[in-house]
Amino acid sequence: MQFPKRYADAVARLRVPSGFLIVGVFGWLSHPTTQSLLYGLPMALCGLALRAWAAGCLAKNRELATGGPYAYTRNPLYIGTLLVAAGLVAASRNMFLGILFAAVFLFVYLPVIQLEEQHLRKLFPEYAAYAAAVPALLPRLTPAGQKNSQPFRFSLYLTNQEYNAGAGFAAGMLYLLWICR
């Protein structure tokens, strides 16, 4: 699915502000139980770990990330976000939130991914070959290229401020624990 650039630019600007609205809806519609938290938490933690790994291998706009999780998929940060959202939806026990998060992914994140790919094609001439070898979302079973070409660097994790995702996740889980039945 190809989105018009004008639309993709608009949703890219609205992505973060609309996230606060979605957090409010999530808090209002969540009805977790101990069992739903036990199902959702591991999935969300896997997504958070994937995001952390990806952020620690990403030197934005300086070098093309092709190692670590980027050897399996071009968008591990977004897949991690999707796993976190799926885990939180499972924990919340509200199917409407699943539909809402799926719609946000389709109509907000996919256009943003397309914009980012256009940017990377202009910035890195080698991106075309990388994109031909590594799928956009569904990960490869084996890594493309050299496995250890870009090891995790904690300094990149900090530079990319990925700890914010961890803090947001912790706040969300504490809220779910607080309202748990």
CNS distance restraints for C-alpha pairs under 8 A (distance, minus, plus):
assign (resid   2 and name CA) (resid 111 and name CA) 7.66 0.50 0.50
assign (resid   2 and name CA) (resid 114 and name CA) 7.86 0.50 0.50
assign (resid   3 and name CA) (resid   7 and name CA) 6.75 0.50 0.50
assign (resid   3 and name CA) (resid   8 and name CA) 6.47 0.50 0.50
assign (resid   3 and name CA) (resid 111 and name CA) 5.86 0.50 0.50
assign (resid   3 and name CA) (resid 114 and name CA) 7.84 0.50 0.50
assign (resid   4 and name CA) (resid   8 and name CA) 6.32 0.50 0.50
assign (resid   5 and name CA) (resid   9 and name CA) 6.00 0.50 0.50
assign (resid   5 and name CA) (resid 115 and name CA) 7.38 0.50 0.50
assign (resid   6 and name CA) (resid  10 and name CA) 6.29 0.50 0.50
assign (resid   7 and name CA) (resid  11 and name CA) 6.30 0.50 0.50
assign (resid   7 and name CA) (resid 111 and name CA) 7.72 0.50 0.50
assign (resid   8 and name CA) (resid  12 and name CA) 6.02 0.50 0.50
assign (resid   8 and name CA) (resid 108 and name CA) 7.53 0.50 0.50
assign (resid   8 and name CA) (resid 111 and name CA) 4.83 0.50 0.50
assign (resid   8 and name CA) (resid 112 and name CA) 5.83 0.50 0.50
assign (resid   8 and name CA) (resid 114 and name CA) 7.80 0.50 0.50
assign (resid   8 and name CA) (resid 115 and name CA) 6.70 0.50 0.50
assign (resid   9 and name CA) (resid  13 and name CA) 6.45 0.50 0.50
assign (resid   9 and name CA) (resid 112 and name CA) 7.57 0.50 0.50
assign (resid   9 and name CA) (resid 115 and name CA) 7.60 0.50 0.50
assign (resid  10 and name CA) (resid  14 and name CA) 6.37 0.50 0.50
assign (resid  11 and name CA) (resid  15 and name CA) 5.70 0.50 0.50
assign (resid  11 and name CA) (resid 108 and name CA) 5.62 0.50 0.50
assign (resid  11 and name CA) (resid 111 and name CA) 7.59 0.50 0.50
assign (resid  11 and name CA) (resid 112 and name CA) 7.30 0.50 0.50
assign (resid  12 and name CA) (resid 108 and name CA) 7.15 0.50 0.50
assign (resid  12 and name CA) (resid 111 and name CA) 7.85 0.50 0.50
assign (resid  12 and name CA) (resid 112 and name CA) 5.72 0.50 0.50
assign (resid  14 and name CA) (resid  18 and name CA) 5.82 0.50 0.50
assign (resid  15 and name CA) (resid  19 and name CA) 6.21 0.50 0.50
assign (resid  15 and name CA) (resid 108 and name CA) 6.85 0.50 0.50
assign (resid  16 and name CA) (resid  20 and name CA) 7.05 0.50 0.50
assign (resid  17 and name CA) (resid  21 and name CA) 7.23 0.50 0.50
assign (resid  18 and name CA) (resid  22 and name CA) 6.37 0.50 0.50
assign (resid  19 and name CA) (resid  23 and name CA) 6.16 0.50 0.50
assign (resid  20 and name CA) (resid  24 and name CA) 6.42 0.50 0.50
assign (resid  21 and name CA) (resid  25 and name CA) 6.39 0.50 0.50
assign (resid  22 and name CA) (resid  26 and name CA) 5.97 0.50 0.50
assign (resid  23 and name CA) (resid  27 and name CA) 6.15 0.50 0.50
assign (resid  24 and name CA) (resid  28 and name CA) 6.19 0.50 0.50
assign (resid  25 and name CA) (resid  29 and name CA) 6.06 0.50 0.50
assign (resid  26 and name CA) (resid  30 and name CA) 5.88 0.50 0.50
assign (resid  26 and name CA) (resid  92 and name CA) 7.92 0.50 0.50
assign (resid  26 and name CA) (resid  97 and name CA) 6.76 0.50 0.50
assign (resid  27 and name CA) (resid 175 and name CA) 7.82 0.50 0.50
assign (resid  29 and name CA) (resid  92 and name CA) 7.64 0.50 0.50
assign (resid  29 and name CA) (resid  94 and name CA) 6.79 0.50 0.50
assign (resid  29 and name CA) (resid  97 and name CA) 7.63 0.50 0.50
assign (resid  30 and name CA) (resid  92 and name CA) 4.42 0.50 0.50
assign (resid  30 and name CA) (resid  93 and name CA) 6.44 0.50 0.50
assign (resid  30 and name CA) (resid  94 and name CA) 6.24 0.50 0.50
assign (resid  30 and name CA) (resid 176 and name CA) 7.52 0.50 0.50
assign (resid  31 and name CA) (resid  92 and name CA) 5.28 0.50 0.50
assign (resid  31 and name CA) (resid  93 and name CA) 5.77 0.50 0.50
assign (resid  31 and name CA) (resid  94 and name CA) 7.08 0.50 0.50
assign (resid  31 and name CA) (resid 176 and name CA) 7.97 0.50 0.50
assign (resid  31 and name CA) (resid 179 and name CA) 7.33 0.50 0.50
assign (resid  31 and name CA) (resid 180 and name CA) 6.85 0.50 0.50
assign (resid  31 and name CA) (resid 181 and name CA) 7.56 0.50 0.50
assign (resid  32 and name CA) (resid  36 and name CA) 5.88 0.50 0.50
assign (resid  32 and name CA) (resid  37 and name CA) 6.49 0.50 0.50
assign (resid  32 and name CA) (resid  91 and name CA) 5.55 0.50 0.50
assign (resid  32 and name CA) (resid  92 and name CA) 4.64 0.50 0.50
assign (resid  32 and name CA) (resid  93 and name CA) 5.74 0.50 0.50
assign (resid  32 and name CA) (resid 176 and name CA) 6.32 0.50 0.50
assign (resid  32 and name CA) (resid 177 and name CA) 7.78 0.50 0.50
assign (resid  32 and name CA) (resid 179 and name CA) 7.10 0.50 0.50
assign (resid  32 and name CA) (resid 180 and name CA) 5.01 0.50 0.50
assign (resid  32 and name CA) (resid 181 and name CA) 6.48 0.50 0.50
assign (resid  33 and name CA) (resid  37 and name CA) 6.20 0.50 0.50
assign (resid  33 and name CA) (resid  91 and name CA) 7.42 0.50 0.50
assign (resid  33 and name CA) (resid  92 and name CA) 7.94 0.50 0.50
assign (resid  33 and name CA) (resid  93 and name CA) 7.93 0.50 0.50
assign (resid  33 and name CA) (resid 180 and name CA) 5.12 0.50 0.50
assign (resid  33 and name CA) (resid 181 and name CA) 5.03 0.50 0.50
assign (resid  34 and name CA) (resid  38 and name CA) 6.26 0.50 0.50
assign (resid  34 and name CA) (resid 180 and name CA) 6.63 0.50 0.50
assign (resid  34 and name CA) (resid 181 and name CA) 7.04 0.50 0.50
assign (resid  35 and name CA) (resid  39 and name CA) 6.44 0.50 0.50
assign (resid  36 and name CA) (resid  40 and name CA) 6.04 0.50 0.50
assign (resid  36 and name CA) (resid  90 and name CA) 6.10 0.50 0.50
assign (resid  36 and name CA) (resid  91 and name CA) 4.50 0.50 0.50
assign (resid  36 and name CA) (resid  92 and name CA) 6.99 0.50 0.50
assign (resid  36 and name CA) (resid  93 and name CA) 6.62 0.50 0.50
assign (resid  37 and name CA) (resid  41 and name CA) 5.55 0.50 0.50
assign (resid  37 and name CA) (resid  90 and name CA) 7.41 0.50 0.50
assign (resid  37 and name CA) (resid  91 and name CA) 4.46 0.50 0.50
assign (resid  37 and name CA) (resid  92 and name CA) 7.64 0.50 0.50
assign (resid  37 and name CA) (resid 176 and name CA) 7.97 0.50 0.50
assign (resid  38 and name CA) (resid  42 and name CA) 7.11 0.50 0.50
assign (resid  38 and name CA) (resid  91 and name CA) 7.47 0.50 0.50
assign (resid  39 and name CA) (resid  43 and name CA) 7.28 0.50 0.50
assign (resid  39 and name CA) (resid  87 and name CA) 7.41 0.50 0.50
assign (resid  39 and name CA) (resid  90 and name CA) 6.59 0.50 0.50
assign (resid  39 and name CA) (resid  91 and name CA) 6.57 0.50 0.50
assign (resid  40 and name CA) (resid  44 and name CA) 6.18 0.50 0.50
assign (resid  40 and name CA) (resid  86 and name CA) 7.37 0.50 0.50
assign (resid  40 and name CA) (resid  87 and name CA) 3.97 0.50 0.50
assign (resid  40 and name CA) (resid  88 and name CA) 5.76 0.50 0.50
assign (resid  40 and name CA) (resid  89 and name CA) 7.19 0.50 0.50
assign (resid  40 and name CA) (resid  90 and name CA) 4.80 0.50 0.50
assign (resid  40 and name CA) (resid  91 and name CA) 4.50 0.50 0.50
assign (resid  41 and name CA) (resid  45 and name CA) 6.02 0.50 0.50
assign (resid  41 and name CA) (resid  87 and name CA) 5.85 0.50 0.50
assign (resid  41 and name CA) (resid  88 and name CA) 7.15 0.50 0.50
assign (resid  41 and name CA) (resid  91 and name CA) 6.86 0.50 0.50
assign (resid  42 and name CA) (resid  46 and name CA) 6.19 0.50 0.50
assign (resid  42 and name CA) (resid  87 and name CA) 7.22 0.50 0.50
assign (resid  43 and name CA) (resid  47 and name CA) 6.45 0.50 0.50
assign (resid  43 and name CA) (resid  83 and name CA) 6.15 0.50 0.50
assign (resid  43 and name CA) (resid  84 and name CA) 6.62 0.50 0.50
assign (resid  43 and name CA) (resid  86 and name CA) 7.22 0.50 0.50
assign (resid  43 and name CA) (resid  87 and name CA) 4.85 0.50 0.50
assign (resid  44 and name CA) (resid  48 and name CA) 6.19 0.50 0.50
assign (resid  44 and name CA) (resid  83 and name CA) 5.60 0.50 0.50
assign (resid  44 and name CA) (resid  84 and name CA) 3.84 0.50 0.50
assign (resid  44 and name CA) (resid  85 and name CA) 6.84 0.50 0.50
assign (resid  44 and name CA) (resid  86 and name CA) 6.89 0.50 0.50
assign (resid  44 and name CA) (resid  87 and name CA) 4.31 0.50 0.50
assign (resid  44 and name CA) (resid  88 and name CA) 6.42 0.50 0.50
assign (resid  45 and name CA) (resid  49 and name CA) 6.06 0.50 0.50
assign (resid  45 and name CA) (resid  84 and name CA) 6.80 0.50 0.50
assign (resid  45 and name CA) (resid  87 and name CA) 7.96 0.50 0.50
assign (resid  46 and name CA) (resid  50 and name CA) 6.15 0.50 0.50
assign (resid  46 and name CA) (resid  80 and name CA) 7.43 0.50 0.50
assign (resid  46 and name CA) (resid  83 and name CA) 7.05 0.50 0.50
assign (resid  46 and name CA) (resid  84 and name CA) 7.46 0.50 0.50
assign (resid  47 and name CA) (resid  51 and name CA) 6.20 0.50 0.50
assign (resid  47 and name CA) (resid  79 and name CA) 7.19 0.50 0.50
assign (resid  47 and name CA) (resid  80 and name CA) 3.91 0.50 0.50
assign (resid  47 and name CA) (resid  81 and name CA) 6.12 0.50 0.50
assign (resid  47 and name CA) (resid  82 and name CA) 7.17 0.50 0.50
assign (resid  47 and name CA) (resid  83 and name CA) 4.58 0.50 0.50
assign (resid  47 and name CA) (resid  84 and name CA) 4.85 0.50 0.50
assign (resid  48 and name CA) (resid  52 and name CA) 6.21 0.50 0.50
assign (resid  48 and name CA) (resid  80 and name CA) 5.99 0.50 0.50
assign (resid  48 and name CA) (resid  81 and name CA) 7.30 0.50 0.50
assign (resid  48 and name CA) (resid  83 and name CA) 7.83 0.50 0.50
assign (resid  48 and name CA) (resid  84 and name CA) 6.26 0.50 0.50
assign (resid  48 and name CA) (resid 165 and name CA) 7.43 0.50 0.50
assign (resid  48 and name CA) (resid 166 and name CA) 6.90 0.50 0.50
assign (resid  49 and name CA) (resid  53 and name CA) 6.15 0.50 0.50
assign (resid  49 and name CA) (resid  80 and name CA) 7.58 0.50 0.50
assign (resid  50 and name CA) (resid  54 and name CA) 6.10 0.50 0.50
assign (resid  50 and name CA) (resid  69 and name CA) 7.68 0.50 0.50
assign (resid  50 and name CA) (resid  76 and name CA) 6.74 0.50 0.50
assign (resid  50 and name CA) (resid  77 and name CA) 7.00 0.50 0.50
assign (resid  50 and name CA) (resid  79 and name CA) 7.96 0.50 0.50
assign (resid  50 and name CA) (resid  80 and name CA) 5.30 0.50 0.50
assign (resid  51 and name CA) (resid  55 and name CA) 6.03 0.50 0.50
assign (resid  51 and name CA) (resid  76 and name CA) 6.66 0.50 0.50
assign (resid  51 and name CA) (resid  77 and name CA) 4.84 0.50 0.50
assign (resid  51 and name CA) (resid  78 and name CA) 7.84 0.50 0.50
assign (resid  51 and name CA) (resid  80 and name CA) 5.09 0.50 0.50
assign (resid  51 and name CA) (resid  81 and name CA) 7.15 0.50 0.50
assign (resid  51 and name CA) (resid 162 and name CA) 7.53 0.50 0.50
assign (resid  52 and name CA) (resid  56 and name CA) 6.21 0.50 0.50
assign (resid  52 and name CA) (resid 157 and name CA) 6.67 0.50 0.50
assign (resid  52 and name CA) (resid 162 and name CA) 6.30 0.50 0.50
assign (resid  52 and name CA) (resid 163 and name CA) 7.96 0.50 0.50
assign (resid  53 and name CA) (resid  57 and name CA) 6.60 0.50 0.50
assign (resid  53 and name CA) (resid  68 and name CA) 7.38 0.50 0.50
assign (resid  53 and name CA) (resid  69 and name CA) 7.08 0.50 0.50
assign (resid  53 and name CA) (resid 152 and name CA) 6.47 0.50 0.50
assign (resid  53 and name CA) (resid 157 and name CA) 7.91 0.50 0.50
assign (resid  54 and name CA) (resid  58 and name CA) 6.36 0.50 0.50
assign (resid  54 and name CA) (resid  68 and name CA) 6.96 0.50 0.50
assign (resid  54 and name CA) (resid  69 and name CA) 5.91 0.50 0.50
assign (resid  54 and name CA) (resid  70 and name CA) 7.18 0.50 0.50
assign (resid  54 and name CA) (resid  76 and name CA) 6.13 0.50 0.50
assign (resid  54 and name CA) (resid  77 and name CA) 6.08 0.50 0.50
assign (resid  54 and name CA) (resid 152 and name CA) 7.89 0.50 0.50
assign (resid  55 and name CA) (resid  77 and name CA) 7.35 0.50 0.50
assign (resid  55 and name CA) (resid 156 and name CA) 6.50 0.50 0.50
assign (resid  55 and name CA) (resid 157 and name CA) 5.05 0.50 0.50
assign (resid  55 and name CA) (resid 160 and name CA) 6.21 0.50 0.50
assign (resid  55 and name CA) (resid 162 and name CA) 6.42 0.50 0.50
assign (resid  56 and name CA) (resid 151 and name CA) 7.91 0.50 0.50
assign (resid  56 and name CA) (resid 152 and name CA) 4.78 0.50 0.50
assign (resid  56 and name CA) (resid 153 and name CA) 4.91 0.50 0.50
assign (resid  56 and name CA) (resid 154 and name CA) 5.72 0.50 0.50
assign (resid  56 and name CA) (resid 155 and name CA) 7.21 0.50 0.50
assign (resid  56 and name CA) (resid 156 and name CA) 4.79 0.50 0.50
assign (resid  56 and name CA) (resid 157 and name CA) 4.19 0.50 0.50
assign (resid  56 and name CA) (resid 158 and name CA) 7.88 0.50 0.50
assign (resid  56 and name CA) (resid 160 and name CA) 7.86 0.50 0.50
assign (resid  57 and name CA) (resid  65 and name CA) 6.62 0.50 0.50
assign (resid  57 and name CA) (resid  67 and name CA) 7.02 0.50 0.50
assign (resid  57 and name CA) (resid  68 and name CA) 6.36 0.50 0.50
assign (resid  57 and name CA) (resid 150 and name CA) 6.04 0.50 0.50
assign (resid  57 and name CA) (resid 151 and name CA) 6.22 0.50 0.50
assign (resid  57 and name CA) (resid 152 and name CA) 4.97 0.50 0.50
assign (resid  57 and name CA) (resid 153 and name CA) 6.27 0.50 0.50
assign (resid  57 and name CA) (resid 156 and name CA) 6.74 0.50 0.50
assign (resid  57 and name CA) (resid 157 and name CA) 7.66 0.50 0.50
assign (resid  58 and name CA) (resid  63 and name CA) 7.88 0.50 0.50
assign (resid  58 and name CA) (resid  64 and name CA) 7.84 0.50 0.50
assign (resid  58 and name CA) (resid  65 and name CA) 5.59 0.50 0.50
assign (resid  58 and name CA) (resid 156 and name CA) 6.57 0.50 0.50
assign (resid  58 and name CA) (resid 160 and name CA) 7.92 0.50 0.50
assign (resid  59 and name CA) (resid  63 and name CA) 5.82 0.50 0.50
assign (resid  59 and name CA) (resid  64 and name CA) 7.54 0.50 0.50
assign (resid  59 and name CA) (resid  65 and name CA) 7.08 0.50 0.50
assign (resid  59 and name CA) (resid 156 and name CA) 6.59 0.50 0.50
assign (resid  60 and name CA) (resid  64 and name CA) 7.81 0.50 0.50
assign (resid  61 and name CA) (resid 120 and name CA) 7.96 0.50 0.50
assign (resid  61 and name CA) (resid 123 and name CA) 7.35 0.50 0.50
assign (resid  63 and name CA) (resid 124 and name CA) 7.88 0.50 0.50
assign (resid  64 and name CA) (resid 120 and name CA) 7.94 0.50 0.50
assign (resid  64 and name CA) (resid 124 and name CA) 6.76 0.50 0.50
assign (resid  64 and name CA) (resid 127 and name CA) 7.40 0.50 0.50
assign (resid  65 and name CA) (resid  70 and name CA) 6.14 0.50 0.50
assign (resid  65 and name CA) (resid 150 and name CA) 7.31 0.50 0.50
assign (resid  66 and name CA) (resid  70 and name CA) 4.82 0.50 0.50
assign (resid  66 and name CA) (resid  71 and name CA) 5.20 0.50 0.50
assign (resid  66 and name CA) (resid  74 and name CA) 7.94 0.50 0.50
assign (resid  66 and name CA) (resid 130 and name CA) 7.47 0.50 0.50
assign (resid  66 and name CA) (resid 145 and name CA) 7.68 0.50 0.50
assign (resid  66 and name CA) (resid 149 and name CA) 7.37 0.50 0.50
assign (resid  66 and name CA) (resid 150 and name CA) 7.14 0.50 0.50
assign (resid  67 and name CA) (resid  71 and name CA) 4.91 0.50 0.50
assign (resid  67 and name CA) (resid 145 and name CA) 7.74 0.50 0.50
assign (resid  67 and name CA) (resid 146 and name CA) 6.98 0.50 0.50
assign (resid  67 and name CA) (resid 147 and name CA) 6.15 0.50 0.50
assign (resid  67 and name CA) (resid 148 and name CA) 6.33 0.50 0.50
assign (resid  67 and name CA) (resid 149 and name CA) 5.19 0.50 0.50
assign (resid  67 and name CA) (resid 150 and name CA) 4.67 0.50 0.50
assign (resid  67 and name CA) (resid 151 and name CA) 6.91 0.50 0.50
assign (resid  68 and name CA) (resid  72 and name CA) 7.82 0.50 0.50
assign (resid  68 and name CA) (resid 147 and name CA) 6.81 0.50 0.50
assign (resid  68 and name CA) (resid 148 and name CA) 6.98 0.50 0.50
assign (resid  68 and name CA) (resid 149 and name CA) 7.65 0.50 0.50
assign (resid  68 and name CA) (resid 150 and name CA) 6.18 0.50 0.50
assign (resid  68 and name CA) (resid 151 and name CA) 6.22 0.50 0.50
assign (resid  68 and name CA) (resid 152 and name CA) 7.05 0.50 0.50
assign (resid  69 and name CA) (resid  73 and name CA) 6.50 0.50 0.50
assign (resid  69 and name CA) (resid  76 and name CA) 6.19 0.50 0.50
assign (resid  70 and name CA) (resid  74 and name CA) 5.28 0.50 0.50
assign (resid  70 and name CA) (resid  75 and name CA) 7.00 0.50 0.50
assign (resid  70 and name CA) (resid  76 and name CA) 6.53 0.50 0.50
assign (resid  70 and name CA) (resid 134 and name CA) 7.99 0.50 0.50
assign (resid  71 and name CA) (resid 134 and name CA) 6.75 0.50 0.50
assign (resid  71 and name CA) (resid 143 and name CA) 4.78 0.50 0.50
assign (resid  71 and name CA) (resid 144 and name CA) 4.95 0.50 0.50
assign (resid  71 and name CA) (resid 145 and name CA) 6.76 0.50 0.50
assign (resid  71 and name CA) (resid 146 and name CA) 7.99 0.50 0.50
assign (resid  71 and name CA) (resid 147 and name CA) 7.21 0.50 0.50
assign (resid  72 and name CA) (resid 134 and name CA) 6.26 0.50 0.50
assign (resid  72 and name CA) (resid 135 and name CA) 7.37 0.50 0.50
assign (resid  72 and name CA) (resid 139 and name CA) 4.98 0.50 0.50
assign (resid  72 and name CA) (resid 140 and name CA) 4.84 0.50 0.50
assign (resid  72 and name CA) (resid 141 and name CA) 7.03 0.50 0.50
assign (resid  72 and name CA) (resid 142 and name CA) 6.71 0.50 0.50
assign (resid  72 and name CA) (resid 143 and name CA) 5.06 0.50 0.50
assign (resid  72 and name CA) (resid 144 and name CA) 6.51 0.50 0.50
assign (resid  73 and name CA) (resid 134 and name CA) 5.59 0.50 0.50
assign (resid  73 and name CA) (resid 135 and name CA) 5.28 0.50 0.50
assign (resid  73 and name CA) (resid 136 and name CA) 5.66 0.50 0.50
assign (resid  73 and name CA) (resid 137 and name CA) 5.83 0.50 0.50
assign (resid  73 and name CA) (resid 138 and name CA) 6.63 0.50 0.50
assign (resid  73 and name CA) (resid 139 and name CA) 4.72 0.50 0.50
assign (resid  73 and name CA) (resid 140 and name CA) 6.56 0.50 0.50
assign (resid  74 and name CA) (resid 131 and name CA) 7.31 0.50 0.50
assign (resid  74 and name CA) (resid 134 and name CA) 6.24 0.50 0.50
assign (resid  74 and name CA) (resid 135 and name CA) 6.17 0.50 0.50
assign (resid  74 and name CA) (resid 136 and name CA) 4.87 0.50 0.50
assign (resid  74 and name CA) (resid 137 and name CA) 6.68 0.50 0.50
assign (resid  75 and name CA) (resid  79 and name CA) 6.39 0.50 0.50
assign (resid  75 and name CA) (resid 113 and name CA) 7.92 0.50 0.50
assign (resid  75 and name CA) (resid 136 and name CA) 5.99 0.50 0.50
assign (resid  75 and name CA) (resid 137 and name CA) 5.99 0.50 0.50
assign (resid  76 and name CA) (resid  80 and name CA) 5.93 0.50 0.50
assign (resid  76 and name CA) (resid 137 and name CA) 7.59 0.50 0.50
assign (resid  77 and name CA) (resid  81 and name CA) 6.20 0.50 0.50
assign (resid  78 and name CA) (resid  82 and name CA) 6.13 0.50 0.50
assign (resid  78 and name CA) (resid 109 and name CA) 7.73 0.50 0.50
assign (resid  79 and name CA) (resid  83 and name CA) 6.23 0.50 0.50
assign (resid  79 and name CA) (resid 137 and name CA) 6.89 0.50 0.50
assign (resid  80 and name CA) (resid  84 and name CA) 6.18 0.50 0.50
assign (resid  81 and name CA) (resid  85 and name CA) 6.12 0.50 0.50
assign (resid  82 and name CA) (resid  86 and name CA) 6.05 0.50 0.50
assign (resid  82 and name CA) (resid 105 and name CA) 7.71 0.50 0.50
assign (resid  83 and name CA) (resid  87 and name CA) 6.06 0.50 0.50
assign (resid  84 and name CA) (resid  88 and name CA) 6.18 0.50 0.50
assign (resid  85 and name CA) (resid  89 and name CA) 6.06 0.50 0.50
assign (resid  85 and name CA) (resid 101 and name CA) 6.95 0.50 0.50
assign (resid  86 and name CA) (resid  90 and name CA) 6.16 0.50 0.50
assign (resid  86 and name CA) (resid  98 and name CA) 7.14 0.50 0.50
assign (resid  87 and name CA) (resid  91 and name CA) 6.14 0.50 0.50
assign (resid  88 and name CA) (resid  92 and name CA) 5.96 0.50 0.50
assign (resid  89 and name CA) (resid  93 and name CA) 6.32 0.50 0.50
assign (resid  89 and name CA) (resid  94 and name CA) 6.50 0.50 0.50
assign (resid  89 and name CA) (resid  95 and name CA) 7.35 0.50 0.50
assign (resid  89 and name CA) (resid  97 and name CA) 6.13 0.50 0.50
assign (resid  89 and name CA) (resid  98 and name CA) 5.72 0.50 0.50
assign (resid  90 and name CA) (resid  94 and name CA) 7.49 0.50 0.50
assign (resid  91 and name CA) (resid 176 and name CA) 7.74 0.50 0.50
assign (resid  92 and name CA) (resid 176 and name CA) 7.34 0.50 0.50
assign (resid  94 and name CA) (resid  98 and name CA) 7.00 0.50 0.50
assign (resid  95 and name CA) (resid  99 and name CA) 6.45 0.50 0.50
assign (resid  96 and name CA) (resid 100 and name CA) 6.11 0.50 0.50
assign (resid  97 and name CA) (resid 101 and name CA) 5.98 0.50 0.50
assign (resid  98 and name CA) (resid 102 and name CA) 6.06 0.50 0.50
assign (resid  99 and name CA) (resid 103 and name CA) 6.14 0.50 0.50
assign (resid 100 and name CA) (resid 104 and name CA) 6.20 0.50 0.50
assign (resid 101 and name CA) (resid 105 and name CA) 6.16 0.50 0.50
assign (resid 102 and name CA) (resid 106 and name CA) 6.19 0.50 0.50
assign (resid 103 and name CA) (resid 107 and name CA) 5.88 0.50 0.50
assign (resid 103 and name CA) (resid 108 and name CA) 7.87 0.50 0.50
assign (resid 104 and name CA) (resid 108 and name CA) 5.22 0.50 0.50
assign (resid 104 and name CA) (resid 109 and name CA) 6.75 0.50 0.50
assign (resid 105 and name CA) (resid 109 and name CA) 4.76 0.50 0.50
assign (resid 105 and name CA) (resid 110 and name CA) 6.30 0.50 0.50
assign (resid 106 and name CA) (resid 110 and name CA) 5.44 0.50 0.50
assign (resid 106 and name CA) (resid 111 and name CA) 7.83 0.50 0.50
assign (resid 107 and name CA) (resid 111 and name CA) 6.66 0.50 0.50
assign (resid 108 and name CA) (resid 112 and name CA) 6.40 0.50 0.50
assign (resid 109 and name CA) (resid 113 and name CA) 6.07 0.50 0.50
assign (resid 110 and name CA) (resid 114 and name CA) 6.36 0.50 0.50
assign (resid 111 and name CA) (resid 115 and name CA) 6.35 0.50 0.50
assign (resid 112 and name CA) (resid 116 and name CA) 6.19 0.50 0.50
assign (resid 113 and name CA) (resid 117 and name CA) 6.17 0.50 0.50
assign (resid 114 and name CA) (resid 118 and name CA) 6.33 0.50 0.50
assign (resid 115 and name CA) (resid 119 and name CA) 6.31 0.50 0.50
assign (resid 116 and name CA) (resid 120 and name CA) 6.14 0.50 0.50
assign (resid 117 and name CA) (resid 121 and name CA) 6.10 0.50 0.50
assign (resid 118 and name CA) (resid 122 and name CA) 6.49 0.50 0.50
assign (resid 119 and name CA) (resid 123 and name CA) 6.18 0.50 0.50
assign (resid 120 and name CA) (resid 124 and name CA) 5.73 0.50 0.50
assign (resid 120 and name CA) (resid 127 and name CA) 6.61 0.50 0.50
assign (resid 121 and name CA) (resid 125 and name CA) 6.27 0.50 0.50
assign (resid 121 and name CA) (resid 126 and name CA) 7.85 0.50 0.50
assign (resid 121 and name CA) (resid 127 and name CA) 5.48 0.50 0.50
assign (resid 121 and name CA) (resid 128 and name CA) 6.66 0.50 0.50
assign (resid 126 and name CA) (resid 130 and name CA) 6.48 0.50 0.50
assign (resid 127 and name CA) (resid 131 and name CA) 5.95 0.50 0.50
assign (resid 128 and name CA) (resid 132 and name CA) 6.19 0.50 0.50
assign (resid 129 and name CA) (resid 133 and name CA) 6.45 0.50 0.50
assign (resid 130 and name CA) (resid 134 and name CA) 6.05 0.50 0.50
assign (resid 131 and name CA) (resid 135 and name CA) 6.69 0.50 0.50
assign (resid 131 and name CA) (resid 136 and name CA) 7.44 0.50 0.50
assign (resid 133 and name CA) (resid 144 and name CA) 6.64 0.50 0.50
assign (resid 134 and name CA) (resid 139 and name CA) 7.80 0.50 0.50
assign (resid 134 and name CA) (resid 140 and name CA) 7.04 0.50 0.50
assign (resid 134 and name CA) (resid 144 and name CA) 6.63 0.50 0.50
assign (resid 135 and name CA) (resid 139 and name CA) 6.29 0.50 0.50
assign (resid 135 and name CA) (resid 140 and name CA) 6.89 0.50 0.50
assign (resid 140 and name CA) (resid 144 and name CA) 7.99 0.50 0.50
assign (resid 143 and name CA) (resid 147 and name CA) 6.42 0.50 0.50
assign (resid 152 and name CA) (resid 156 and name CA) 7.95 0.50 0.50
assign (resid 153 and name CA) (resid 157 and name CA) 6.60 0.50 0.50
assign (resid 154 and name CA) (resid 158 and name CA) 6.30 0.50 0.50
assign (resid 155 and name CA) (resid 159 and name CA) 6.06 0.50 0.50
assign (resid 156 and name CA) (resid 160 and name CA) 5.89 0.50 0.50
assign (resid 157 and name CA) (resid 161 and name CA) 6.28 0.50 0.50
assign (resid 157 and name CA) (resid 162 and name CA) 5.80 0.50 0.50
assign (resid 157 and name CA) (resid 163 and name CA) 7.59 0.50 0.50
assign (resid 158 and name CA) (resid 162 and name CA) 6.46 0.50 0.50
assign (resid 158 and name CA) (resid 163 and name CA) 7.03 0.50 0.50
assign (resid 162 and name CA) (resid 166 and name CA) 6.99 0.50 0.50
assign (resid 163 and name CA) (resid 167 and name CA) 6.19 0.50 0.50
assign (resid 164 and name CA) (resid 168 and name CA) 6.08 0.50 0.50
assign (resid 165 and name CA) (resid 169 and name CA) 6.02 0.50 0.50
assign (resid 166 and name CA) (resid 170 and name CA) 6.05 0.50 0.50
assign (resid 167 and name CA) (resid 171 and name CA) 6.20 0.50 0.50
assign (resid 168 and name CA) (resid 172 and name CA) 6.18 0.50 0.50
assign (resid 169 and name CA) (resid 173 and name CA) 6.12 0.50 0.50
assign (resid 170 and name CA) (resid 174 and name CA) 6.03 0.50 0.50
assign (resid 171 and name CA) (resid 175 and name CA) 6.18 0.50 0.50
assign (resid 172 and name CA) (resid 176 and name CA) 6.27 0.50 0.50
assign (resid 173 and name CA) (resid 177 and name CA) 6.08 0.50 0.50
assign (resid 174 and name CA) (resid 178 and name CA) 6.06 0.50 0.50
assign (resid 175 and name CA) (resid 179 and name CA) 6.36 0.50 0.50
assign (resid 176 and name CA) (resid 180 and name CA) 5.80 0.50 0.50
